[in-house]
Amino acid sequence: MRTSMIPDSDYERRIARLQEEMAKADLDVLVTYSSESEPASSRYLADFWPFFDFAGVVVPREGPAALITGGPESFEFARQFSRIKNIHIHPLFVETSAPDWVPPVQYEDFSSILKAVCPRPPRRIGVADWNIFPHSIFLDLQKAAGDAEIVPADDVLLRVKAIKSPYEIAVIRKAYWITEQAMIDVLNVVREGQAEWEIEAIAHTTMRRLGAEGTSYPIWVCSGPNTRQSLCRSTNRRIRRNELVQLTFGARYMGYCGNMCRPFAIGKVPEKARQLMRVALEAFEGALRDIRPGATAQQVFENYHKTLSRYGFEEFTLYGPAHGTGSSEVEGLWLGKGSDLVIQPGMQFNIDIWLNDGEYGLRYEDGIVVTETGLEELTSYRREIIEL
């Protein structure tokens, strides 16, 4: 059964909270960019997931927001699915190989769109999704901006996304539940001799059957020497007895990303990998203990680093022990040594312990939500040394 849809009022509140943050940052308008593979901003602000064409959201400091997309197909698509009903068609938001439309399309550039959305000419324009914002679209925005200053503004949007509403948390719980069911199904049926991609397909089947709209990222299974990769793809390699296998799964549900990772072996875990597992599990339990309202990211990281240092493993990791998640699988809020973040109720994290000794790599990962008094664990199945 699908969770109740997040109401329009929750999206309206997101826009209002964003406008409050824009006022604090002295931004007159904020512009985002989304694609099929990076849909977080348009999905979060408008509940619109583009494909073929692209999308953007324009939020003025005062007044209603607008959605931008490209081409007549996406315009009609957005009219049905977007929570923002003020929609503009921009020619640079059209797919790479756009057809010669019949009949002609009424396009607008940023000069026209900003005039329609902003009550007065903007002085400061914030751009979210800065590192993926296309150059051609940026040039058109720059032309329309005139003398206005254009600045990166991902941090402004992140401050809004960081605190989840009760509606969001309900959907997030479902995304993680689906992910955990996929993990359970795979661990119950996986057999020696199966190809990595065959095992991945089992997870896909469970996720789709339980209502997932897709995956949080291109999920994978890796085994033996492939486990050294922090990021990988499932291959034709067939898993063998007494070797390390890594499962990395995440279901996307109603725009929110679940995630769960488990290493295991059929038979016995190799001894060097077993030691990595022991330390990773100790570090995981430490993060569960330390992530609390009022704790700082630096405190959590320092304790994590101390745990690794006790075993000489401090160079075996790539980052801190947790990161924010939500409409993207990684949504900022890294708990690292350079962060000034103070953890607050309503924040959501993945505790993400990745260790690699050069021969083996493994990851334990589960979702949590910070509550007023501690945290809620979203996944926990077989957080242990798994031998099947």
Buried (B, 14 or more C-beta within 10 A) or exposed (E): EEBEEBEEEBBBBBBEBBBEBBEEBEBBBBBBBBBEEBBBBBBBBBBBBBEBBBBBBBBBBEBEBBBBBBBBBBBEBBEEEBBBEBBBBBBBBBBEEEEEEEEEBEBBBBBEBBEEBBEEBBBBBBBBBBEEBBEEBBEBBEEBBEEBEBBEBBEBBBBBBBBBBEBBBBBBBBBBBBBBBBBBBBBEEBEEEBBBBBBBBBBBEBBBEBBBBBBBBEBBBBBBEBBBEBEBBBBEBBBBEEBBBBBBBBBBBBBBBBBBBBBBBBEEBBEEBBBBBEBBBBBBBBBBEBBBBEBBBBBBBBBBBEBBEEBEBEEBBEBBBBBBBBBBBBBBBBBBBEBEBEBEBBBBBBBBBBBBBEEBBBBBBBBBBBBEEBBEBBBEBEBEBBEE
